Amino acid sequence: MTKKARPAGRHLPKDFSILHEDEDLLVVIKPAGLLTMGTERDKTHTAYAMLTDYVRKGYAKSSKRVFIVHRLDRDTSGVLVFAKTLQAKTKLQGQWEETEKKYLAVVHGRCKNKEGMISTYLAENAAHVVYSTPNPAKGKLARTAYRVLRETSEYSLLEIDLLTGRKHQIRVHLAEIGHPVVGDEKYGAGRKVGKRLALHARALSFTHPVNNRRLFFETEVPEYFSKLLGASTRSADKS
């Protein structure tokens, strides 16, 4: 079942779109620049806080809440799933490895291999920088599949199957093969371009935690990506 965005509710911020809502789930499109959940510095301007307010309809004393199932980095946009019950959260997280996750990324350069698999062990240093290591005792296995959808003289649009879900996995893997994500200040080796990180969680497919129906959610190519690559990107929606 494919779900499309519908208009935002009264207590939902303007930059959110709802893909699906029922008694157990809330699936939205998170905009770039917004945290999924709070940090010590920012506890209120987050997807979690805004969606909690939404399900409470602005009534702070309401017992209703949302539960975080997974996260997207602050600067990554796209499909984000929240549960509306603890039972739904537990079930979804238990089957998360089987959830199909597709991303879009605009990267620097033209890829020699038009499709491939990147498989390494990822570790994190004291400066919170993630990197690949050959030692499985020091890192966690990370697998990223990609294929080139479109190319220009400067950039490539990739469709990515995220086969494991490690921190910064896509950004690290693409940077390590010489094609960092456009706008990635952390792993892009100083090649800052554009106004945001060109990484988007395009689609998710998973089994509903209660009725066991298979759900599929997909979003359009972000307008920013189209501007980077030109009109040819439009046909990626049909691929």
C-alpha positions in Angstrom: 0.0 0.0 0.0 1.5 3.3 -1.1 0.8 6.4 1.0 0.9 10.0 -0.2 1.2 13.2 1.9 -2.0 14.8 3.1 -2.5 18.3 4.6 -1.1 19.1 8.0 -3.4 19.2 11.0 -4.1 22.3 13.0 -1.4 21.7 15.6 1.2 20.4 13.1 3.9 22.9 12.0 3.7 24.1 8.4 6.9 22.4 7.4 5.6 18.9 8.2 3.6 16.7 5.9 1.7 13.6 7.2 2.0 10.5 5.1 0.0 8.3 7.3 -1.8 8.3 10.7 -3.8 5.7 12.6 -4.2 4.6 16.2 -0.7 3.1 16.2 1.4 5.0 13.8 2.4 8.5 12.7 4.5 8.8 9.6 5.7 12.2 8.5 8.2 13.9 6.1 10.8 15.5 8.3 12.3 18.7 6.9 16.1 19.2 6.8 17.5 21.2 9.7 15.2 19.7 12.4 16.4 17.3 15.1 14.4 14.0 15.5 14.7 14.2 19.3 16.2 16.6 21.8 19.7 17.3 22.9 21.0 19.1 26.0 21.1 22.3 23.9 17.8 21.9 22.2 14.9 20.0 23.7 11.9 21.8 22.1 12.6 22.4 18.4 12.5 18.8 17.5 10.2 16.5 15.5 9.4 14.6 18.7 8.3 17.7 20.6 6.3 19.1 17.7 4.5 15.8 17.1 3.8 15.3 20.8 2.1 18.7 20.7 0.2 17.6 17.6 -1.3 14.4 19.2 -2.1 16.3 22.3 -3.9 19.0 20.2 -2.1 21.7 22.1 -3.3 20.5 25.5 -0.1 20.1 27.6 -1.7 17.9 30.3 -2.9 15.3 27.8 -1.4 11.8 28.4 -1.1 11.2 24.7 2.4 11.0 23.3 4.5 9.7 20.4 7.4 7.2 20.7 10.6 7.4 18.6 11.1 4.4 16.4 14.2 5.5 14.5 16.1 8.7 13.8 17.2 10.9 10.9 20.2 13.2 11.3 19.3 16.9 11.7 20.3 17.8 8.2 18.7 14.8 6.5 15.1 15.1 5.3 12.5 12.5 4.5 10.3 9.7 5.8 10.2 9.4 9.6 8.1 7.0 11.6 6.8 7.5 15.2 4.6 5.0 17.2 1.6 6.2 19.2 1.8 3.3 21.6 4.7 1.6 23.4 3.6 -1.8 22.0 3.8 -0.5 18.5 7.2 1.0 19.1 8.5 -2.3 20.5 7.1 -4.3 17.5 8.5 -1.9 14.9 11.9 -1.7 16.4 12.0 -5.5 16.7 11.5 -5.8 12.9 13.5 -2.8 11.9 16.3 -4.8 10.3 13.7 -6.2 7.9 12.4 -2.7 7.1 13.3 -1.6 3.5 14.9 1.9 3.6 15.7 3.8 0.4 17.6 7.2 0.3 18.5 9.7 -2.3 21.8 11.5 -2.2 23.5 14.0 -4.5 27.2 13.4 -4.4 30.3 15.1 -5.8 31.7 13.7 -9.0 30.7 10.9 -11.4 30.9 7.4 -10.0 33.1 4.9 -12.0 30.9 2.0 -10.9 27.2 2.8 -11.7 26.1 0.5 -8.9 27.8 -1.3 -6.1 27.9 -2.4 -2.5 30.0 -0.8 0.2 30.6 -3.1 3.2 32.9 -2.0 6.1 33.1 -2.0 9.9 32.3 1.5 11.3 33.7 2.9 14.5 33.5 6.3 16.1 36.5 8.2 17.6 36.6 10.6 20.6 35.7 13.6 18.4 32.5 11.8 17.3 33.8 11.2 13.8 32.7 7.9 12.3 35.2 6.0 10.2 35.8 2.5 8.6 38.1 0.0 10.3 39.2 -3.4 9.1 38.9 -4.7 12.6 35.5 -6.2 13.4 36.2 -6.1 17.1 36.4 -2.3 16.9 33.5 -1.5 14.6 30.0 -2.6 13.6 29.3 -4.1 10.2 27.7 -1.6 7.8 26.4 -2.3 4.3 25.3 0.3 1.8 24.0 -0.5 -1.7 23.8 2.2 -4.3 23.0 2.9 -8.0 23.4 6.0 -10.1 20.2 7.5 -11.3 21.4 10.7 -13.0 24.7 12.4 -13.6 26.0 15.9 -14.6 29.5 17.0 -15.1 29.9 17.8 -11.4 27.3 15.7 -9.5 25.6 12.3 -9.4 22.2 11.4 -8.0 22.3 8.1 -6.2 19.5 5.8 -4.9 20.7 4.0 -1.8 19.5 0.9 -0.1 20.4 1.2 3.6 21.0 -2.5 4.5 22.2 -1.7 8.1 21.5 1.4 10.1 24.7 2.7 11.6 25.4 6.3 12.6 26.4 8.5 9.6 26.7 5.3 7.6 25.7 6.7 4.2 27.8 9.8 4.5 30.9 8.0 5.7 30.7 5.2 3.0 30.2 7.7 0.1 32.9 9.9 1.3 35.3 7.0 1.6 34.8 6.0 -2.0 35.6 9.5 -3.1 32.0 10.8 -3.6 31.0 12.8 -0.4 27.4 14.0 -0.1 27.0 17.6 -1.3 26.8 19.9 1.7 28.4 17.5 4.1 30.6 19.7 6.2 31.8 16.8 8.5 32.8 14.2 5.9 33.0 16.3 2.7 36.7 17.3 3.1 35.9 21.0 2.9 33.8 20.7 -0.3 30.8 22.7 1.0 28.2 23.3 -1.7 24.6 24.6 -1.4 22.4 25.4 1.5 21.9 21.9 3.0 23.0 18.3 3.1 21.8 16.6 0.0 20.6 13.4 1.7 16.9 12.4 1.8 15.1 9.4 3.2 12.9 8.8 0.2 11.0 5.6 1.0 10.2 3.1 3.7 8.4 -0.3 3.5 7.5 -2.3 6.6 4.8 -4.4 8.2 2.2 -2.6 10.3 2.8 -3.6 14.0 -0.9 -4.4 14.7 -2.8 -5.4 11.5 0.2 -6.9 9.7 -0.5 -5.1 6.5 2.5 -4.2 4.4 2.9 -0.4 4.1 5.0 1.6 1.6 5.7 5.3 1.9 7.5 7.3 -0.8 8.3 11.0 -1.3 9.3 13.1 -4.3 12.8 14.1 -5.2 13.4 17.3 -3.1 13.4 20.5 -5.1 16.9 21.3 -3.9 18.2 18.2 -5.5 16.6 19.1 -8.8 18.2 22.5 -8.7 21.6 20.9 -8.2 21.3 18.5 -11.0 19.0 20.3 -13.4 15.8 19.3 -15.2 17.1 15.7 -15.8 16.4 14.9 -12.2 12.7 15.0 -12.8 12.8 11.6 -14.5 14.2 10.0 -11.4 10.7 10.0 -10.0 9.8 7.4 -12.6 12.7 5.1 -12.1 
